[in-house]
Amino acid sequence: MKRALVSKKLWQELEPLVPKVAPSAKGGRPRADDRAAFNGILFVLFTGIPWEDLPQELGWGSGMTCWRRLRQWQAAGVWEKLHHALLNRLREYDQIDWHRASVDAASVASPRGARKRAPTPPTAENSAPSAT
C-alpha cells in the first residue's frame, strides 16, 4: 500500500472487529486483504470519487471489491462496532469535546412517562381516494 489511511497500530485494534472469512473450498482468486479494502473504502468516502474510479495503483483493490466489502461489513454490523471502538479510544485520550455534542431525538428513547402522540383521525368515506 502506498499511502495507508489507517496506521498499523490502529488496524491492530480494529482488525478483531472485522469478521474472518474462510477461503472458498472451490478455490478461485484469493480474497483481497481486509486492511487494503478498509483503506480503499475510506479513500472513496473521503474523496467522493465513484467506486469504479478507485485507482488500482494505490494497492487497495478494485472499487467494486471495496464496495462489496462495505456492504458485507454493514450487514454484519462491523461499522457500528468500529464506531464504538473509536469512540472508546477517543474517550481514553480525552479527545471528545462534549460542549459541542448534540442529541437527535430519533436515536434516543423517550423517557418514561412521556406523552404519546395523539391518534390520527380517520378520514371520512367519500368517492375520492384518501390522500393519507
C-alpha positions, 0 to 999 in steps of 0.5 A: 500500500502506498499511502495507508489511511489507517496506521498499523497500530490502529488496524491492530485494534480494529482488525478483531472487529472485522469478521474472518472469512474462510477461503472458498473450498472451490478455490478461485482468486484469493480474497483481497486483504481486509486492511487494503479494502478498509483503506480503499473504502475510506479513500472513496468516502473521503474523496467522493470519487465513484467506486469504479474510479478507485485507482488500482495503483494505490494497492487497495483493490478494485472499487467494486471489491471495496464496495462489496466489502462495505456492504458485507461489513454493514450487514454484519454490523462491523461499522457500528462496532468500529464506531464504538471502538473509536469512540472508546479510544477517543474517550481514553485520550480525552479527545471528545469535546462534549460542549459541542455534542448534540442529541437527535431525538430519533436515536434516543428513547423517550423517557418514561412517562412521556406523552404519546402522540395523539391518534390520527383521525380517520378520514371520512368515506367519500368517492375520492381516494384518501390522500393519507 
